[in-house]
């Protein structure tokens, strides 16, 4: 858009000069209206055909973990998936059947590494080593896994919709033998095992050659001896 503006300049009543000023041509644009930003919706869902051991699903407003599953195709009728699953919050284990190909909501379980620092009364305190934020779990939340829990141990704290719903121990933990039956000398000729008390108070069966002060590895899933520890910590 171009234009010319005429400006009259009068320095003398008898003289009148007119100056013309030209403006460069500029494109004419309508003002743009900002588009509103639409919120991003995260939808967690998958087919029942994709269920496997370890799948996290949401049923009746609660998070569950699939422990067993079986795809069934009967001679007559529709196929289905039979599952056994555990409630993250209550610990209840139930069996549930899903129609094959049906849509299931996936539970948004977030796992974060936290270090167990100390026990404060009836609460177990975990710390995020990057933010130093503390998270506290009650004895009911920890359950009988306390027998493997030791200060300074890194664990996985589980969150669901921003809520702490539990934690997981490392699969293998290294603990120290503090007591064994003194009547067993460690003779391995005939094999066998003996009970040993660990520094967390847990009691496990160990080979006869294990003695007080040794560090051993224990599988927290089974509570069984997994060998001598190679860790010096």
Secondary structure, 3 states (H helix, E strand, C coil): CCEEEEEEEEEECCEEEEEEEEECCCCCCCCCCCCCCCCCCCCCEEEHHHCCCCCEEEECCEEEEEEEEEEECCCCCCCEEEEEEEECCCCCEEEEEEECCCEEEECCEEEEEEEEEEEECCEEEEECCCCCCEEEEEHHHHHHHHHHCCCCCEEEEEEECCEEEEEECCCEEEEEEEEECCCCCCCCCCCCEEEEEECCCCEEEEECCCCCCCEEEEECCCCEEEEECCCCC
